[in-house]
Amino acid sequence: MTDKTGSSQAVYISKDVATMLKIQESTLRKYCIMLEEQGYHFHKNEHGHRGFMDNDVITLRKLIEIKSHPDMTLKQACNAIMTWIKEKDMSEVDTDVITENEQHDERYNELKEMIQQQNEMLKQMAKKMDEQQRYIDERLERRDQQLMGAIREIQEEKRVLLETAATNKKPWWRFW
C-alpha cells in the first residue's frame, strides 16, 4: 500500500490516493495529467508509475476543492493550483531567507559582543602593562640613584684616602 523512501515521507500509490480523495483512479490520472501539463512534477518510478507524496495529496485535495466551485473549469482550477503552489514556495523561500537573516543577525551580534569583550581585555592588558612599565621605571630610577650615591661615596672616600696619603707621604729625600 505505502512505501517509504529514503526520507521520512510516505509514498502512496494511485489506488491509495484515489481512495483518500474519494475519486476514481481514472479521474486521479486525468487530474495528474492536467497538473503535469501546467508544470507540476509527480514522483515516478523506473516503470513510469506515479508515486504520491504527502504534498501531492494536499495539492490534489486543494484542486478538487477549487474545481468544486461553480463556473470553475478543471483547467482554471489547475492554473489556480499552480499559482497557489508558486506562492506557497515563495513564502517558504521568504521564510527561509528571513530565518537565514535572523541567524546571520544572531551570529553578527555574537561576534560583535566577542569583539567588544576582546577590546575590553586589550584595554585592561594595556593598563596593566603601563603600570608594570611605570613600576619598572621607578625601580630603575631608584636603583640608579642608589648606584650613583654609592659611586659618589666611593669617589669621596678615594679622594679622602688620596689626600690623606698625599699629606702623609714624605718626599723621597726625607727617607735618609
C-alpha positions, 0 to 999 in steps of 0.5 A: 500500500505505502512505501517509504523512501529514503526520507521520512515521507510516505509514498502512496500509490494511485489506488491509495490516493484515489481512495483518500480523495474519494475519486476514481483512479481514472479521474486521479490520472486525468487530474495528474495529467492536467497538473503535469501539463501546467508544470507540476512534477509527480514522483515516478518510478523506473516503470513510469508509475506515479508515486504520491507524496504527502504534498501531492495529496494536499495539492490534489485535495486543494484542486478538487476543492477549487474545481468544486466551485461553480463556473470553475473549469478543471483547467482554471482550477489547475492554473489556480493550483499552480499559482497557489503552489508558486506562492506557497514556495515563495513564502517558504523561500521568504521564510527561509531567507528571513530565518537565514537573516535572523541567524546571520543577525544572531551570529553578527551580534555574537561576534560583535559582543566577542569583539567588544569583550576582546577590546575590553581585555586589550584595554585592561592588558594595556593598563596593566602593562603601563603600570608594570612599565611605570613600576619598572621605571621607578625601580630603575630610577631608584636603583640608579640613584642608589648606584650613583650615591654609592659611586659618589661615596666611593669617589669621596672616600678615594679622594679622602684616602688620596689626600690623606696619603698625599699629606702623609707621604714624605718626599723621597729625600726625607727617607735618609 
